[in-house]
């Protein structure tokens, strides 16, 4: 986040009543959790794909290509 973005966001937060600031905080927490979930899902999908594709990648028929 740039300093300008940060300052603009802080100014907007300062103008909100406390109950709205609490809503913003809850929403930011939600976004952070969702981002973490997306990262875990992407990592898990990569691990599953690697496990599944290992059988395709590691086979005697492709040994000549492996040496390239």
Secondary structure as GFF3:
##gff-version 3
##sequence-region A 1 68
A	DSSP	alpha_helix	3	14	.	.	.	ID=ss1
A	DSSP	alpha_helix	18	57	.	.	.	ID=ss2
A	DSSP	three_ten_helix	60	62	.	.	.	ID=ss3
A	DSSP	alpha_helix	63	66	.	.	.	ID=ss4
###
